[in-house]
Amino acid sequence: MCEMRGRDGEMMRTTMESQVGMKLYRDVLRLRAEHAPQFIDITTSVVEAVEASQISEGTVTVFSRHTTAAIKINENEPLLLRDMARFLEQIAPREAEYRHNDFVIRTANMTEDECPNGHSHCQHLMLCASETIPVVEGKAILGRWQSIFVIELDRPRDREIVIQVQGW
């Protein structure tokens, strides 16, 4: 038994115990982004991973292994997707000046195929690298209009997304 005091000083008790039989299932989704920004709906792949896991109760975490590709839940409606792409371009325009893009002064984390992508890192600040969704009775519990997206912020390239389901 773990005891803590809340902000109002009231005692809160949390029982922490090992759950025998917890399972873990992991899949890596490999995809190719064709442009940026691009919203790639991966809901079907996540739902299939949850089903393949045979986990009845738990969570599924969807995680991007990249700092210029985000994971977000939102509505898959074409005009909204265009609005969201425009919003990302407005908050960090590709044409703006970024010290990250100055390869004369920048020396850290450089690769042979380095390209100017400061905008995509700044856009990622407004997004997330992962989303976690409850799994109930063997199904990812998403709202009526919710879809899971990989959002490419940089350029056409290959991406890896980890889908991990854990529970019982």
N, C-alpha and C positions, 0 to 999 in steps of 0.2 A: 504494500500500500504506500502510495506517495502522497504526502500532504503539502499543500501550498496555500498561501493567502492571496486572495484576489485584491484588486485595487481598493475595495471598500473594507478590507481587513477580514472579510468573511472567509472561513475555512473552505477550501475546495479539496475534494478527494478524488483521486484517479487511481483506478486499479490497473496495474500493468502486469500482464502475464504472458507467458509464451504460448503461442497458438500452435498446437501440434497439427501437422498436416498442411501447413501453409505451402502453396505452390507458387512457382515463378515461371513465366513463359516470356520469351523474348524473340522478337523478329526484327530484321533490319530491312526497311523499305528503301530500295535504290530507285531513284528517278532522275530524269533530266529536265531541268528548267530550260525553256526556250527563249525567254525574254525577262525583263525586269521593269517595273514590278509585275510579278505573275502570281496569281492565287491558284494553287493546285489543290483541288479537293481530294483528300485522301480518306474520307469518311469510310468508304467501302472497305479499304484495306485495314483500317482500324477495327471495324466491326468483324471482319473475317479473322483477324488475329485473336480477338476476344473469343470468338466461337471455337477456334482451333485450340485455345488454351484449356478449354474445359473447366475454367474457373467459374464458379457460380456467384460468389460474393467477393468483392474486392475493389480494385482500381486498375485502370489502364493509364499509363503515362506515355505520352507521345513527345519525343525529344529530338530536336534538331542538333546535329553535331557540327553546326556551322554558326559563325558570328554574323553572317550576312543572309541567313535564311531563317525565318521565324516560324513558329507554330501558333496559330490562333483559331479560336472557335468564333464563327460568325455565320451570317446568312448567305447562302449561295444564290444571290439574285443578280443578274448581269449588270443592271444599272448601278446597284450598290457597290459591286466589285469595281466598277469604273470610278465611282466616287471615292472609294477607299484608296485606289491607286493614285488618284489625283491628290488626295490628302497627304499621302506619303511623299509625293513629289514636292508638295508645298512646304512641308515641315523641314525637309532636307533636300533641296534641289540638286540634281546631278551636276549642274554647271557652277554651283557655288564654290568658293575657295575653301579647301581643306588642307591643313598641314600634312595630314596623312598621305595626301596625293603628291606631295613635293618630294620626288625621289632623289633630289640633290641633298636635302637635309635629313631625310628619313633614313635610318640605318637598321631599325629593329623589325624583325619578322618579315623580312623580304624574301621573295621567291623569284625564280627565273621568269615565271609568267605573270608577275605582279602587274596589276592594272590599277588605275585611279578609282577607288571605291569608298572614299570617305563618306559619301552620302549614304551608302547602304549600311554602314556601321552606325551612323547617326539615326537613321530610320529605325534600326533594330532596337535602339534605346526605348522607343515607344511601344515595342511589341514584347514577345517572350520567346525563350528558347524551348519552352515545353507547355503542355496542358495536361491536366489530370482529370479523368472522367470516372465517376462511380460505375462499378459493374454490379448489377442487381439481377438475380435469377439468370445469370449467364449472358446478360446483354449490357452493352454500353448505354448508359442512360443519358441520352441527348434530348434536348428540347425539340419541339416540332420543326423549327426552322434552323436548327443548329447543324452546321457542317464543320469539319475539321480541315484546316488549310495549312499547307506549307506555303509560305509567302517568300518567293525569291525576290531579293532586293538588289542583287548585284548585276549578274549577266548570265547568258546561257552557260550552264555547267551541270555536272553531275552532283547529286546530293544524296546523303544517307540520313535516314530518319529511323530512330530506334523506337519500337513499340514494345512496351513491357507491361505485362499483365501480372498482377500479384493478388493473391487471396486464397480462398478455399473452394 
